[in-house]
Amino acid sequence: RAYKTDPTSAFGGIIAFNRELDEKTAQAIIDRQFVEVIIAPMVSEEAAKVLSSKQNVRVLECGDWYGQLTDGY
């Protein structure tokens, strides 16, 4: 939705997800957006293959943080 709101300003950089990155989403990013870093809790094998076709894209799989916070944080 954010991309549809202002595609001119969405020119690249870092894209972060709060759920698994799937193949369809990875392909959409590669097809229409300049990106340097993608962060997601999980990356499907298919999405990883799609992303590996693009040079200089760093993918950080950070794991699921839900429920890992301690009191006061």
mmJSON file of the N, C-alpha and C atoms, coordinates in Angstrom:
{"data_MODEL":{"atom_site":{
"group_PDB":["ATOM","ATOM","ATOM","ATOM","ATOM","ATOM","ATOM","ATOM","ATOM","ATOM","ATOM","ATOM","ATOM","ATOM","ATOM","ATOM","ATOM","ATOM","ATOM","ATOM","ATOM","ATOM","ATOM","ATOM","ATOM","ATOM","ATOM","ATOM","ATOM","ATOM","ATOM","ATOM","ATOM","ATOM","ATOM","ATOM","ATOM","ATOM","ATOM","ATOM","ATOM","ATOM","ATOM","ATOM","ATOM","ATOM","ATOM","ATOM","ATOM","ATOM","ATOM","ATOM","ATOM","ATOM","ATOM","ATOM","ATOM","ATOM","ATOM","ATOM","ATOM","ATOM","ATOM","ATOM","ATOM","ATOM","ATOM","ATOM","ATOM","ATOM","ATOM","ATOM","ATOM","ATOM","ATOM","ATOM","ATOM","ATOM","ATOM","ATOM","ATOM","ATOM","ATOM","ATOM","ATOM","ATOM","ATOM","ATOM","ATOM","ATOM","ATOM","ATOM","ATOM","ATOM","ATOM","ATOM","ATOM","ATOM","ATOM","ATOM","ATOM","ATOM","ATOM","ATOM","ATOM","ATOM","ATOM","ATOM","ATOM","ATOM","ATOM","ATOM","ATOM","ATOM","ATOM","ATOM","ATOM","ATOM","ATOM","ATOM","ATOM","ATOM","ATOM","ATOM","ATOM","ATOM","ATOM","ATOM","ATOM","ATOM","ATOM","ATOM","ATOM","ATOM","ATOM","ATOM","ATOM","ATOM","ATOM","ATOM","ATOM","ATOM","ATOM","ATOM","ATOM","ATOM","ATOM","ATOM","ATOM","ATOM","ATOM","ATOM","ATOM","ATOM","ATOM","ATOM","ATOM","ATOM","ATOM","ATOM","ATOM","ATOM","ATOM","ATOM","ATOM","ATOM","ATOM","ATOM","ATOM","ATOM","ATOM","ATOM","ATOM","ATOM","ATOM","ATOM","ATOM","ATOM","ATOM","ATOM","ATOM","ATOM","ATOM","ATOM","ATOM","ATOM","ATOM","ATOM","ATOM","ATOM","ATOM","ATOM","ATOM","ATOM","ATOM","ATOM","ATOM","ATOM","ATOM","ATOM","ATOM","ATOM","ATOM","ATOM","ATOM","ATOM","ATOM","ATOM","ATOM","ATOM","ATOM","ATOM","ATOM","ATOM","ATOM","ATOM","ATOM","ATOM","ATOM"],
"id":[1,2,3,4,5,6,7,8,9,10,11,12,13,14,15,16,17,18,19,20,21,22,23,24,25,26,27,28,29,30,31,32,33,34,35,36,37,38,39,40,41,42,43,44,45,46,47,48,49,50,51,52,53,54,55,56,57,58,59,60,61,62,63,64,65,66,67,68,69,70,71,72,73,74,75,76,77,78,79,80,81,82,83,84,85,86,87,88,89,90,91,92,93,94,95,96,97,98,99,100,101,102,103,104,105,106,107,108,109,110,111,112,113,114,115,116,117,118,119,120,121,122,123,124,125,126,127,128,129,130,131,132,133,134,135,136,137,138,139,140,141,142,143,144,145,146,147,148,149,150,151,152,153,154,155,156,157,158,159,160,161,162,163,164,165,166,167,168,169,170,171,172,173,174,175,176,177,178,179,180,181,182,183,184,185,186,187,188,189,190,191,192,193,194,195,196,197,198,199,200,201,202,203,204,205,206,207,208,209,210,211,212,213,214,215,216,217,218,219],
"type_symbol":["N","C","C","N","C","C","N","C","C","N","C","C","N","C","C","N","C","C","N","C","C","N","C","C","N","C","C","N","C","C","N","C","C","N","C","C","N","C","C","N","C","C","N","C","C","N","C","C","N","C","C","N","C","C","N","C","C","N","C","C","N","C","C","N","C","C","N","C","C","N","C","C","N","C","C","N","C","C","N","C","C","N","C","C","N","C","C","N","C","C","N","C","C","N","C","C","N","C","C","N","C","C","N","C","C","N","C","C","N","C","C","N","C","C","N","C","C","N","C","C","N","C","C","N","C","C","N","C","C","N","C","C","N","C","C","N","C","C","N","C","C","N","C","C","N","C","C","N","C","C","N","C","C","N","C","C","N","C","C","N","C","C","N","C","C","N","C","C","N","C","C","N","C","C","N","C","C","N","C","C","N","C","C","N","C","C","N","C","C","N","C","C","N","C","C","N","C","C","N","C","C","N","C","C","N","C","C","N","C","C","N","C","C","N","C","C","N","C","C"],
"label_atom_id":["N","CA","C","N","CA","C","N","CA","C","N","CA","C","N","CA","C","N","CA","C","N","CA","C","N","CA","C","N","CA","C","N","CA","C","N","CA","C","N","CA","C","N","CA","C","N","CA","C","N","CA","C","N","CA","C","N","CA","C","N","CA","C","N","CA","C","N","CA","C","N","CA","C","N","CA","C","N","CA","C","N","CA","C","N","CA","C","N","CA","C","N","CA","C","N","CA","C","N","CA","C","N","CA","C","N","CA","C","N","CA","C","N","CA","C","N","CA","C","N","CA","C","N","CA","C","N","CA","C","N","CA","C","N","CA","C","N","CA","C","N","CA","C","N","CA","C","N","CA","C","N","CA","C","N","CA","C","N","CA","C","N","CA","C","N","CA","C","N","CA","C","N","CA","C","N","CA","C","N","CA","C","N","CA","C","N","CA","C","N","CA","C","N","CA","C","N","CA","C","N","CA","C","N","CA","C","N","CA","C","N","CA","C","N","CA","C","N","CA","C","N","CA","C","N","CA","C","N","CA","C","N","CA","C","N","CA","C","N","CA","C","N","CA","C","N","CA","C","N","CA","C","N","CA","C"],
"label_alt_id":[null,null,null,null,null,null,null,null,null,null,null,null,null,null,null,null,null,null,null,null,null,null,null,null,null,null,null,null,null,null,null,null,null,null,null,null,null,null,null,null,null,null,null,null,null,null,null,null,null,null,null,null,null,null,null,null,null,null,null,null,null,null,null,null,null,null,null,null,null,null,null,null,null,null,null,null,null,null,null,null,null,null,null,null,null,null,null,null,null,null,null,null,null,null,null,null,null,null,null,null,null,null,null,null,null,null,null,null,null,null,null,null,null,null,null,null,null,null,null,null,null,null,null,null,null,null,null,null,null,null,null,null,null,null,null,null,null,null,null,null,null,null,null,null,null,null,null,null,null,null,null,null,null,null,null,null,null,null,null,null,null,null,null,null,null,null,null,null,null,null,null,null,null,null,null,null,null,null,null,null,null,null,null,null,null,null,null,null,null,null,null,null,null,null,null,null,null,null,null,null,null,null,null,null,null,null,null,null,null,null,null,null,null,null,null,null,null,null,null],
"label_comp_id":["ARG","ARG","ARG","ALA","ALA","ALA","TYR","TYR","TYR","LYS","LYS","LYS","THR","THR","THR","ASP","ASP","ASP","PRO","PRO","PRO","THR","THR","THR","SER","SER","SER","ALA","ALA","ALA","PHE","PHE","PHE","GLY","GLY","GLY","GLY","GLY","GLY","ILE","ILE","ILE","ILE","ILE","ILE","ALA","ALA","ALA","PHE","PHE","PHE","ASN","ASN","ASN","ARG","ARG","ARG","GLU","GLU","GLU","LEU","LEU","LEU","ASP","ASP","ASP","GLU","GLU","GLU","LYS","LYS","LYS","THR","THR","THR","ALA","ALA","ALA","GLN","GLN","GLN","ALA","ALA","ALA","ILE","ILE","ILE","ILE","ILE","ILE","ASP","ASP","ASP","ARG","ARG","ARG","GLN","GLN","GLN","PHE","PHE","PHE","VAL","VAL","VAL","GLU","GLU","GLU","VAL","VAL","VAL","ILE","ILE","ILE","ILE","ILE","ILE","ALA","ALA","ALA","PRO","PRO","PRO","MET","MET","MET","VAL","VAL","VAL","SER","SER","SER","GLU","GLU","GLU","GLU","GLU","GLU","ALA","ALA","ALA","ALA","ALA","ALA","LYS","LYS","LYS","VAL","VAL","VAL","LEU","LEU","LEU","SER","SER","SER","SER","SER","SER","LYS","LYS","LYS","GLN","GLN","GLN","ASN","ASN","ASN","VAL","VAL","VAL","ARG","ARG","ARG","VAL","VAL","VAL","LEU","LEU","LEU","GLU","GLU","GLU","CYS","CYS","CYS","GLY","GLY","GLY","ASP","ASP","ASP","TRP","TRP","TRP","TYR","TYR","TYR","GLY","GLY","GLY","GLN","GLN","GLN","LEU","LEU","LEU","THR","THR","THR","ASP","ASP","ASP","GLY","GLY","GLY","TYR","TYR","TYR"],
"label_asym_id":["A","A","A","A","A","A","A","A","A","A","A","A","A","A","A","A","A","A","A","A","A","A","A","A","A","A","A","A","A","A","A","A","A","A","A","A","A","A","A","A","A","A","A","A","A","A","A","A","A","A","A","A","A","A","A","A","A","A","A","A","A","A","A","A","A","A","A","A","A","A","A","A","A","A","A","A","A","A","A","A","A","A","A","A","A","A","A","A","A","A","A","A","A","A","A","A","A","A","A","A","A","A","A","A","A","A","A","A","A","A","A","A","A","A","A","A","A","A","A","A","A","A","A","A","A","A","A","A","A","A","A","A","A","A","A","A","A","A","A","A","A","A","A","A","A","A","A","A","A","A","A","A","A","A","A","A","A","A","A","A","A","A","A","A","A","A","A","A","A","A","A","A","A","A","A","A","A","A","A","A","A","A","A","A","A","A","A","A","A","A","A","A","A","A","A","A","A","A","A","A","A","A","A","A","A","A","A","A","A","A","A","A","A","A","A","A","A","A","A"],
"label_entity_id":["1","1","1","1","1","1","1","1","1","1","1","1","1","1","1","1","1","1","1","1","1","1","1","1","1","1","1","1","1","1","1","1","1","1","1","1","1","1","1","1","1","1","1","1","1","1","1","1","1","1","1","1","1","1","1","1","1","1","1","1","1","1","1","1","1","1","1","1","1","1","1","1","1","1","1","1","1","1","1","1","1","1","1","1","1","1","1","1","1","1","1","1","1","1","1","1","1","1","1","1","1","1","1","1","1","1","1","1","1","1","1","1","1","1","1","1","1","1","1","1","1","1","1","1","1","1","1","1","1","1","1","1","1","1","1","1","1","1","1","1","1","1","1","1","1","1","1","1","1","1","1","1","1","1","1","1","1","1","1","1","1","1","1","1","1","1","1","1","1","1","1","1","1","1","1","1","1","1","1","1","1","1","1","1","1","1","1","1","1","1","1","1","1","1","1","1","1","1","1","1","1","1","1","1","1","1","1","1","1","1","1","1","1","1","1","1","1","1","1"],
"label_seq_id":[1,1,1,2,2,2,3,3,3,4,4,4,5,5,5,6,6,6,7,7,7,8,8,8,9,9,9,10,10,10,11,11,11,12,12,12,13,13,13,14,14,14,15,15,15,16,16,16,17,17,17,18,18,18,19,19,19,20,20,20,21,21,21,22,22,22,23,23,23,24,24,24,25,25,25,26,26,26,27,27,27,28,28,28,29,29,29,30,30,30,31,31,31,32,32,32,33,33,33,34,34,34,35,35,35,36,36,36,37,37,37,38,38,38,39,39,39,40,40,40,41,41,41,42,42,42,43,43,43,44,44,44,45,45,45,46,46,46,47,47,47,48,48,48,49,49,49,50,50,50,51,51,51,52,52,52,53,53,53,54,54,54,55,55,55,56,56,56,57,57,57,58,58,58,59,59,59,60,60,60,61,61,61,62,62,62,63,63,63,64,64,64,65,65,65,66,66,66,67,67,67,68,68,68,69,69,69,70,70,70,71,71,71,72,72,72,73,73,73],
"pdbx_PDB_ins_code":[null,null,null,null,null,null,null,null,null,null,null,null,null,null,null,null,null,null,null,null,null,null,null,null,null,null,null,null,null,null,null,null,null,null,null,null,null,null,null,null,null,null,null,null,null,null,null,null,null,null,null,null,null,null,null,null,null,null,null,null,null,null,null,null,null,null,null,null,null,null,null,null,null,null,null,null,null,null,null,null,null,null,null,null,null,null,null,null,null,null,null,null,null,null,null,null,null,null,null,null,null,null,null,null,null,null,null,null,null,null,null,null,null,null,null,null,null,null,null,null,null,null,null,null,null,null,null,null,null,null,null,null,null,null,null,null,null,null,null,null,null,null,null,null,null,null,null,null,null,null,null,null,null,null,null,null,null,null,null,null,null,null,null,null,null,null,null,null,null,null,null,null,null,null,null,null,null,null,null,null,null,null,null,null,null,null,null,null,null,null,null,null,null,null,null,null,null,null,null,null,null,null,null,null,null,null,null,null,null,null,null,null,null,null,null,null,null,null,null],
"Cartn_x":[0.816,0.0,0.858,1.956,2.812,3.391,3.77,4.323,3.304,2.049,1.005,0.747,0.969,0.743,1.749,3.025,4.072,5.213,5.023,6.066,7.311,7.184,8.337,9.343,8.868,9.769,10.319,9.665,10.098,11.155,12.361,13.395,14.454,14.404,15.388,15.8,16.886,17.397,17.118,16.389,16.129,14.626,14.27,12.872,12.811,11.928,11.792,10.378,10.285,9.009,8.777,7.508,7.172,6.617,6.785,6.378,7.294,7.14,8.011,7.96,9.106,9.195,8.997,7.975,7.681,8.197,8.109,8.636,7.948,6.645,5.89,6.307,6.45,6.848,8.288,9.168,10.566,10.672,9.923,9.959,9.439,8.38,7.843,8.866,9.602,10.629,11.73,12.229,13.309,12.875,11.629,11.134,10.942,10.593,10.214,10.871,11.815,12.358,13.856,14.582,15.983,16.053,16.734,16.84,18.256,18.756,20.088,20.033,19.037,18.922,17.461,17.246,15.922,16.042,15.155,15.13,13.777,13.8,12.557,12.788,11.728,11.868,12.275,11.729,12.049,12.011,12.792,12.813,12.624,11.591,11.36,12.513,12.699,13.755,13.555,12.313,12.007,12.349,12.028,12.355,13.861,14.579,16.042,16.632,16.084,16.556,16.316,15.139,14.823,15.793,16.026,16.89,18.347,18.759,20.149,20.461,19.429,19.643,20.026,19.872,20.166,21.454,22.39,23.656,23.473,24.306,24.395,23.125,22.334,21.188,21.557,21.541,21.831,20.513,20.425,19.206,19.544,18.828,19.02,17.776,17.931,16.836,16.974,16.104,16.269,15.539,14.722,13.967,12.733,11.891,10.643,10.894,10.654,10.903,9.691,8.564,7.339,7.517,7.228,7.312,8.697,9.678,11.041,11.417,10.493,10.783,10.744,11.582,11.596,10.83,10.488,9.765,10.527,9.816,10.429,10.991,10.913,11.444,10.441],
"Cartn_y":[-1.194,0.0,1.256,1.23,2.417,2.731,1.697,1.907,2.584,2.161,2.759,4.212,4.561,5.918,6.887,6.501,7.404,6.615,6.082,5.277,6.077,7.384,8.221,8.255,8.329,8.406,7.04,5.996,4.64,4.157,4.667,4.389,3.41,2.931,1.94,2.053,1.371,1.417,0.141,0.253,-0.882,-1.152,-2.415,-2.826,-3.878,-3.676,-4.606,-5.177,-6.432,-7.142,-7.659,-7.821,-8.395,-9.805,-10.387,-11.775,-12.373,-13.649,-14.34,-13.68,-13.553,-13.042,-14.211,-14.114,-15.197,-14.862,-15.84,-15.691,-14.565,-14.487,-13.48,-12.063,-11.83,-10.514,-10.204,-11.18,-10.986,-10.623,-11.309,-11.023,-9.626,-9.21,-7.858,-6.798,-7.027,-6.074,-5.994,-7.127,-7.164,-6.542,-6.757,-6.258,-4.747,-4.136,-2.727,-1.789,-2.268,-1.413,-1.632,-0.532,-0.638,-0.853,-1.901,-2.213,-2.697,-2.336,-2.755,-3.767,-3.626,-4.497,-4.903,-6.184,-6.7,-7.422,-7.085,-7.697,-8.376,-9.635,-10.368,-11.429,-11.776,-12.823,-14.158,-14.437,-15.664,-15.349,-16.087,-15.944,-17.339,-17.508,-18.825,-19.171,-20.465,-20.903,-20.31,-20.244,-19.692,-18.21,-17.48,-16.046,-15.837,-16.679,-16.567,-16.765,-17.698,-17.913,-16.688,-16.094,-14.885,-13.768,-13.558,-12.475,-12.712,-13.957,-14.251,-13.893,-13.698,-13.321,-11.853,-11.09,-9.65,-9.388,-8.693,-8.384,-7.326,-7.405,-6.392,-6.201,-7.246,-7.206,-8.039,-7.402,-8.107,-8.507,-9.758,-10.265,-10.672,-10.082,-10.392,-11.103,-12.357,-13.127,-13.017,-12.219,-11.852,-12.77,-13.679,-14.549,-13.848,-14.613,-14.09,-13.495,-12.222,-11.541,-11.55,-11.974,-11.957,-12.812,-12.259,-12.989,-13.05,-12.411,-12.454,-11.206,-10.274,-9.063,-9.349,-8.672,-8.833,-7.673,-7.804,-6.752,-5.434,-4.382,-3.052,-2.693,-3.602,-3.308,-3.614],
"Cartn_z":[0.0,0.0,0.0,0.734,0.783,-0.589,-1.333,-2.667,-3.575,-3.506,-4.339,-3.954,-2.702,-2.235,-2.831,-2.865,-3.366,-4.004,-5.22,-5.855,-6.215,-6.369,-6.711,-5.57,-4.353,-3.196,-2.79,-3.215,-2.835,-3.82,-3.674,-4.672,-4.217,-3.019,-2.631,-1.189,-0.883,0.468,1.204,2.308,3.192,3.228,3.089,3.207,4.303,5.27,6.39,6.424,6.814,6.89,8.296,8.651,9.954,9.818,8.637,8.384,7.325,7.072,6.117,4.736,4.128,2.76,1.812,0.962,0.03,-1.377,-2.253,-3.609,-4.382,-4.302,-5.054,-4.64,-3.353,-2.857,-3.239,-3.114,-3.495,-4.968,-5.821,-7.253,-7.556,-6.866,-7.068,-6.687,-5.62,-5.204,-6.253,-6.698,-7.682,-9.005,-9.398,-10.681,-10.726,-9.594,-9.694,-8.683,-7.917,-6.874,-6.72,-6.543,-6.187,-4.687,-4.279,-2.849,-2.567,-1.396,-0.978,0.164,1.043,2.213,2.399,2.656,2.99,4.327,5.252,6.574,6.75,7.172,7.391,8.467,9.205,10.211,9.589,8.395,7.663,6.172,5.406,3.952,3.361,2.548,1.957,1.013,0.764,-0.153,-1.54,-1.987,-3.306,-3.371,-2.307,-2.261,-2.262,-1.545,-1.508,-2.902,-3.668,-5.04,-5.905,-5.773,-6.542,-6.183,-4.908,-4.455,-4.84,-4.938,-5.297,-6.743,-7.554,-8.954,-9.109,-8.058,-8.09,-7.315,-7.947,-7.283,-6.202,-5.195,-4.137,-3.313,-3.177,-2.274,-1.051,0.106,1.36,2.003,2.435,3.059,4.492,5.433,6.846,7.353,7.747,8.33,9.841,10.461,11.868,12.843,12.349,13.243,13.79,14.425,14.973,16.346,16.51,17.78,18.695,18.19,18.977,20.227,21.349,22.604,23.207,22.573,23.068,23.878,23.997,24.758,26.241,26.98,28.428,29.071,30.331,31.028,30.946,30.639,30.584,29.221,28.26,26.922,25.859],
"occupancy":[1.0,1.0,1.0,1.0,1.0,1.0,1.0,1.0,1.0,1.0,1.0,1.0,1.0,1.0,1.0,1.0,1.0,1.0,1.0,1.0,1.0,1.0,1.0,1.0,1.0,1.0,1.0,1.0,1.0,1.0,1.0,1.0,1.0,1.0,1.0,1.0,1.0,1.0,1.0,1.0,1.0,1.0,1.0,1.0,1.0,1.0,1.0,1.0,1.0,1.0,1.0,1.0,1.0,1.0,1.0,1.0,1.0,1.0,1.0,1.0,1.0,1.0,1.0,1.0,1.0,1.0,1.0,1.0,1.0,1.0,1.0,1.0,1.0,1.0,1.0,1.0,1.0,1.0,1.0,1.0,1.0,1.0,1.0,1.0,1.0,1.0,1.0,1.0,1.0,1.0,1.0,1.0,1.0,1.0,1.0,1.0,1.0,1.0,1.0,1.0,1.0,1.0,1.0,1.0,1.0,1.0,1.0,1.0,1.0,1.0,1.0,1.0,1.0,1.0,1.0,1.0,1.0,1.0,1.0,1.0,1.0,1.0,1.0,1.0,1.0,1.0,1.0,1.0,1.0,1.0,1.0,1.0,1.0,1.0,1.0,1.0,1.0,1.0,1.0,1.0,1.0,1.0,1.0,1.0,1.0,1.0,1.0,1.0,1.0,1.0,1.0,1.0,1.0,1.0,1.0,1.0,1.0,1.0,1.0,1.0,1.0,1.0,1.0,1.0,1.0,1.0,1.0,1.0,1.0,1.0,1.0,1.0,1.0,1.0,1.0,1.0,1.0,1.0,1.0,1.0,1.0,1.0,1.0,1.0,1.0,1.0,1.0,1.0,1.0,1.0,1.0,1.0,1.0,1.0,1.0,1.0,1.0,1.0,1.0,1.0,1.0,1.0,1.0,1.0,1.0,1.0,1.0,1.0,1.0,1.0,1.0,1.0,1.0,1.0,1.0,1.0,1.0,1.0,1.0],
"B_iso_or_equiv":[0.0,0.0,0.0,0.0,0.0,0.0,0.0,0.0,0.0,0.0,0.0,0.0,0.0,0.0,0.0,0.0,0.0,0.0,0.0,0.0,0.0,0.0,0.0,0.0,0.0,0.0,0.0,0.0,0.0,0.0,0.0,0.0,0.0,0.0,0.0,0.0,0.0,0.0,0.0,0.0,0.0,0.0,0.0,0.0,0.0,0.0,0.0,0.0,0.0,0.0,0.0,0.0,0.0,0.0,0.0,0.0,0.0,0.0,0.0,0.0,0.0,0.0,0.0,0.0,0.0,0.0,0.0,0.0,0.0,0.0,0.0,0.0,0.0,0.0,0.0,0.0,0.0,0.0,0.0,0.0,0.0,0.0,0.0,0.0,0.0,0.0,0.0,0.0,0.0,0.0,0.0,0.0,0.0,0.0,0.0,0.0,0.0,0.0,0.0,0.0,0.0,0.0,0.0,0.0,0.0,0.0,0.0,0.0,0.0,0.0,0.0,0.0,0.0,0.0,0.0,0.0,0.0,0.0,0.0,0.0,0.0,0.0,0.0,0.0,0.0,0.0,0.0,0.0,0.0,0.0,0.0,0.0,0.0,0.0,0.0,0.0,0.0,0.0,0.0,0.0,0.0,0.0,0.0,0.0,0.0,0.0,0.0,0.0,0.0,0.0,0.0,0.0,0.0,0.0,0.0,0.0,0.0,0.0,0.0,0.0,0.0,0.0,0.0,0.0,0.0,0.0,0.0,0.0,0.0,0.0,0.0,0.0,0.0,0.0,0.0,0.0,0.0,0.0,0.0,0.0,0.0,0.0,0.0,0.0,0.0,0.0,0.0,0.0,0.0,0.0,0.0,0.0,0.0,0.0,0.0,0.0,0.0,0.0,0.0,0.0,0.0,0.0,0.0,0.0,0.0,0.0,0.0,0.0,0.0,0.0,0.0,0.0,0.0,0.0,0.0,0.0,0.0,0.0,0.0],
"pdbx_formal_charge":[null,null,null,null,null,null,null,null,null,null,null,null,null,null,null,null,null,null,null,null,null,null,null,null,null,null,null,null,null,null,null,null,null,null,null,null,null,null,null,null,null,null,null,null,null,null,null,null,null,null,null,null,null,null,null,null,null,null,null,null,null,null,null,null,null,null,null,null,null,null,null,null,null,null,null,null,null,null,null,null,null,null,null,null,null,null,null,null,null,null,null,null,null,null,null,null,null,null,null,null,null,null,null,null,null,null,null,null,null,null,null,null,null,null,null,null,null,null,null,null,null,null,null,null,null,null,null,null,null,null,null,null,null,null,null,null,null,null,null,null,null,null,null,null,null,null,null,null,null,null,null,null,null,null,null,null,null,null,null,null,null,null,null,null,null,null,null,null,null,null,null,null,null,null,null,null,null,null,null,null,null,null,null,null,null,null,null,null,null,null,null,null,null,null,null,null,null,null,null,null,null,null,null,null,null,null,null,null,null,null,null,null,null,null,null,null,null,null,null],
"auth_seq_id":[1,1,1,2,2,2,3,3,3,4,4,4,5,5,5,6,6,6,7,7,7,8,8,8,9,9,9,10,10,10,11,11,11,12,12,12,13,13,13,14,14,14,15,15,15,16,16,16,17,17,17,18,18,18,19,19,19,20,20,20,21,21,21,22,22,22,23,23,23,24,24,24,25,25,25,26,26,26,27,27,27,28,28,28,29,29,29,30,30,30,31,31,31,32,32,32,33,33,33,34,34,34,35,35,35,36,36,36,37,37,37,38,38,38,39,39,39,40,40,40,41,41,41,42,42,42,43,43,43,44,44,44,45,45,45,46,46,46,47,47,47,48,48,48,49,49,49,50,50,50,51,51,51,52,52,52,53,53,53,54,54,54,55,55,55,56,56,56,57,57,57,58,58,58,59,59,59,60,60,60,61,61,61,62,62,62,63,63,63,64,64,64,65,65,65,66,66,66,67,67,67,68,68,68,69,69,69,70,70,70,71,71,71,72,72,72,73,73,73],
"auth_comp_id":["ARG","ARG","ARG","ALA","ALA","ALA","TYR","TYR","TYR","LYS","LYS","LYS","THR","THR","THR","ASP","ASP","ASP","PRO","PRO","PRO","THR","THR","THR","SER","SER","SER","ALA","ALA","ALA","PHE","PHE","PHE","GLY","GLY","GLY","GLY","GLY","GLY","ILE","ILE","ILE","ILE","ILE","ILE","ALA","ALA","ALA","PHE","PHE","PHE","ASN","ASN","ASN","ARG","ARG","ARG","GLU","GLU","GLU","LEU","LEU","LEU","ASP","ASP","ASP","GLU","GLU","GLU","LYS","LYS","LYS","THR","THR","THR","ALA","ALA","ALA","GLN","GLN","GLN","ALA","ALA","ALA","ILE","ILE","ILE","ILE","ILE","ILE","ASP","ASP","ASP","ARG","ARG","ARG","GLN","GLN","GLN","PHE","PHE","PHE","VAL","VAL","VAL","GLU","GLU","GLU","VAL","VAL","VAL","ILE","ILE","ILE","ILE","ILE","ILE","ALA","ALA","ALA","PRO","PRO","PRO","MET","MET","MET","VAL","VAL","VAL","SER","SER","SER","GLU","GLU","GLU","GLU","GLU","GLU","ALA","ALA","ALA","ALA","ALA","ALA","LYS","LYS","LYS","VAL","VAL","VAL","LEU","LEU","LEU","SER","SER","SER","SER","SER","SER","LYS","LYS","LYS","GLN","GLN","GLN","ASN","ASN","ASN","VAL","VAL","VAL","ARG","ARG","ARG","VAL","VAL","VAL","LEU","LEU","LEU","GLU","GLU","GLU","CYS","CYS","CYS","GLY","GLY","GLY","ASP","ASP","ASP","TRP","TRP","TRP","TYR","TYR","TYR","GLY","GLY","GLY","GLN","GLN","GLN","LEU","LEU","LEU","THR","THR","THR","ASP","ASP","ASP","GLY","GLY","GLY","TYR","TYR","TYR"],
"auth_asym_id":["A","A","A","A","A","A","A","A","A","A","A","A","A","A","A","A","A","A","A","A","A","A","A","A","A","A","A","A","A","A","A","A","A","A","A","A","A","A","A","A","A","A","A","A","A","A","A","A","A","A","A","A","A","A","A","A","A","A","A","A","A","A","A","A","A","A","A","A","A","A","A","A","A","A","A","A","A","A","A","A","A","A","A","A","A","A","A","A","A","A","A","A","A","A","A","A","A","A","A","A","A","A","A","A","A","A","A","A","A","A","A","A","A","A","A","A","A","A","A","A","A","A","A","A","A","A","A","A","A","A","A","A","A","A","A","A","A","A","A","A","A","A","A","A","A","A","A","A","A","A","A","A","A","A","A","A","A","A","A","A","A","A","A","A","A","A","A","A","A","A","A","A","A","A","A","A","A","A","A","A","A","A","A","A","A","A","A","A","A","A","A","A","A","A","A","A","A","A","A","A","A","A","A","A","A","A","A","A","A","A","A","A","A","A","A","A","A","A","A"],
"auth_atom_id":["N","CA","C","N","CA","C","N","CA","C","N","CA","C","N","CA","C","N","CA","C","N","CA","C","N","CA","C","N","CA","C","N","CA","C","N","CA","C","N","CA","C","N","CA","C","N","CA","C","N","CA","C","N","CA","C","N","CA","C","N","CA","C","N","CA","C","N","CA","C","N","CA","C","N","CA","C","N","CA","C","N","CA","C","N","CA","C","N","CA","C","N","CA","C","N","CA","C","N","CA","C","N","CA","C","N","CA","C","N","CA","C","N","CA","C","N","CA","C","N","CA","C","N","CA","C","N","CA","C","N","CA","C","N","CA","C","N","CA","C","N","CA","C","N","CA","C","N","CA","C","N","CA","C","N","CA","C","N","CA","C","N","CA","C","N","CA","C","N","CA","C","N","CA","C","N","CA","C","N","CA","C","N","CA","C","N","CA","C","N","CA","C","N","CA","C","N","CA","C","N","CA","C","N","CA","C","N","CA","C","N","CA","C","N","CA","C","N","CA","C","N","CA","C","N","CA","C","N","CA","C","N","CA","C","N","CA","C","N","CA","C","N","CA","C","N","CA","C","N","CA","C","N","CA","C"],
"pdbx_PDB_model_num":[1,1,1,1,1,1,1,1,1,1,1,1,1,1,1,1,1,1,1,1,1,1,1,1,1,1,1,1,1,1,1,1,1,1,1,1,1,1,1,1,1,1,1,1,1,1,1,1,1,1,1,1,1,1,1,1,1,1,1,1,1,1,1,1,1,1,1,1,1,1,1,1,1,1,1,1,1,1,1,1,1,1,1,1,1,1,1,1,1,1,1,1,1,1,1,1,1,1,1,1,1,1,1,1,1,1,1,1,1,1,1,1,1,1,1,1,1,1,1,1,1,1,1,1,1,1,1,1,1,1,1,1,1,1,1,1,1,1,1,1,1,1,1,1,1,1,1,1,1,1,1,1,1,1,1,1,1,1,1,1,1,1,1,1,1,1,1,1,1,1,1,1,1,1,1,1,1,1,1,1,1,1,1,1,1,1,1,1,1,1,1,1,1,1,1,1,1,1,1,1,1,1,1,1,1,1,1,1,1,1,1,1,1,1,1,1,1,1,1]
}}}
